[in-house]
Amino acid sequence: MSIAVQQLSKIYGEQKAVDALSFELNKGEIVGFLGPNGAGKSTTMKMITGFLPPSSGQASVCGYNVVTHSLEVRKRVGYLPEANPLYHDMYVREFLEFIAAVHELGRAGKQRIDEMIDLTGLRPESAKKIGALSKGYKQRVGLAQALLHNPEVLILDEPTSGLDPNQLADIRQVIKDLGNNKTVILSTHIMQEVEALCSRVIIINKGKIIADDQLARLQQSGAGNGYIQVTFGEPVTAAELEQIEGISRVMQQEGHTWQLFTSRIEEVRKNLLQFALINNRNILSLQSNSQRLEDIFRELTK
């Protein structure tokens, strides 16, 4: 596995910023790492990258412990922190040449820099000083430096902050393509971004994991309510539908169409089909409507 975290904690004085987190991430996963402000997301990311030592527990990247083999970890991690620290007096290409030298890329560095400039859309601005760039282009420089040494693991803290809609679409596609052969941890407050990119979601609150599951499964069986919209060929009463196990509320739409609210969509689908079979009712259409991730997030962290 690419990342293994076991009982990882970070304490500042009397405050426990991260409280015994444990999870594992494999190659090819794009994982949304979510939580309210102050939940411990950035602190966890900094411990995984070796920027902060843990108070207890351990973490490893590609089999290397982040404390005892910190340099080996850094060779394999591309990190874009939330603050995105850059040298504003350096030109874009000059900065990337500096980063290439830090990673000892040697002769391959020039070609790799050109590839990253094209990949992140920096070509039109590559001759400018970083300080003269817009916030969106500064984010692109940060992403380029994180990718420059072709790391196995990418840790991205608010990577699309400041991007306009066109830039946002471009960078999302870059991240999605990278997720085919790398491990990506993505922290963001934009739930639509997670829904567009991530196959798995980890939600933390007050330093603890409160959800860790595949995104589709979390939406199907999360904390709030999704619903099933079903159209019958014959009249059906609310009293009949309310007897189906797993349904919390029913609402009649036009004709014989009903919305059946539930937090157990897959289970209710099966129960509904069984109800139709036993009671000789024809189902003309059946559509599941999963919860929005934003609703699940609010329900779990409120």
Number of C-alpha atoms within 10 A of each C-alpha: 12 20 20 19 20 15 14 21 24 23 13 9 7 6 9 16 21 28 23 18 19 16 14 12 19 16 17 18 21 25 26 26 26 25 25 17 11 14 20 22 23 19 19 25 22 17 22 28 25 23 15 15 16 21 15 15 15 21 26 24 25 18 14 19 20 24 19 11 14 17 14 15 24 20 14 19 24 24 23 24 19 17 10 15 11 16 12 14 13 15 18 25 22 18 19 25 19 14 19 21 13 11 14 12 15 10 10 11 20 14 10 20 22 16 14 23 24 14 17 20 18 19 14 9 18 20 12 15 17 23 15 13 16 13 15 17 20 23 25 23 28 23 26 26 23 22 23 22 23 16 17 21 32 25 23 25 22 19 24 23 16 15 19 11 9 8 17 17 13 15 20 17 14 13 20 17 13 19 21 13 12 21 24 29 25 24 25 21 16 14 15 13 17 24 17 11 18 23 17 21 23 19 21 25 22 18 23 19 19 13 17 16 15 14 19 17 14 19 23 23 19 26 17 21 23 22 24 21 18 20 21 17 13 13 11 15 11 13 9 9 17 14 11 15 13 19 22 15 14 19 12 16 12 7 11 16 21 22 19 27 21 24 21 21 26 16 15 20 18 10 16 22 15 14 16 13 12 9 9 10 16 14 17 12 11 15 12 16 15 21 21 18 21 14 16 18 20 13 12 16 14 7
